């Protein structure tokens, strides 16, 4: 039974790679057994879910896209306090040190 599962997974992976290639995109994959390769994005996705997605009920994909765009461009990149910036917002950090 294990072989059959692996074959299906491999087929889906090949099909996915084909679709990615067809639209001209590049699949991003980390190295095997290295959780740190994608740590920055994992952290961002965690914040996105906790600060936005878990509290909203969306009616359409367009609502999801608009909500995430607003979160990133208005809140996350301008207002949200970032520990790496000494708990300043990116705009405040830029204003102080630019």
N, C-alpha and C positions, 0 to 999 in steps of 0.2 A: 504493500500500500504506500509506503514512503516514496518509492520511485514515482508513482503516479502523481503524487502531490508535487514533487520537485519538478516534474515535467510541466505541469500546469503553471507553476510559478515561473519557470524559465520561459514558457510560451508568452505569458502575460508581460514579462519583462522585455522580451524581444518585440512584442507588439507595441508596448509603451515607447521603447527606444525608436521604433519606426515612426510612430506618430510625432514624437519630439523632433526627429530629423526632418520629417515632412514639412513642419511649420517653421523650420529654421531656428529652433530653440536649442539650448544646451542644457542637458540634465546636470544638476549639481549633486555630487555624491561625495561623502567623506570617505576617508580611508577606513579600512576594516578595523573595527574595535578601537576607534579613536573618537571618543565622545566630544573632545575639545575642538574638533574641526568645525563644528557648527554651533558652538556655544553662544556666540553673539546672537545669531538668529533664533536659537531656542529661547534665549532670555527675552528677546523682543516679542516672540509669539506668546510666551507666557504672560507678559505684561498686557499685551493686546487682549488676550482672553479674559484676564482678571479685571482689567479696567474698562472693558467695553463689551465684548461679545456675550459674556455670561449675564449681562443685565438688560440686553435688548431682545426684542422679538421682531424679526424681520418678516416682511410680507413678500419680498422679491429679491432676486439677486442684485438688481440695481440699487435697492436700499442698502444691502450689505456693502457693495462697492462704495457708495457715497459715504456711508458711515465710517468705513475703514480709511478712506481718503481723508475725511475730516479729522479723524483721530491722529493720523500720521502728520498731516500738513499743518493742522491748526494746534492741536494739543501736544503731541509727542515731540515734535521738532521745535516748538516755540515756547510752550508754557510748562510742561512737565519738568519737575526737578530731577536731575541726573546725578547719581552718586559720583560718577567719574568726573563731573564738573564741579565738585565741591558742593553738591546739593543746590546748584543754581540751575535756572532754566537755560537752555541753549542761547536764547536771546539775551538774557542778562549776562551770561558768561562772555558772549561776543562783545556786548556793550562795554564791559569792564576791561577786557584784555585785548581788544582788537586795535 
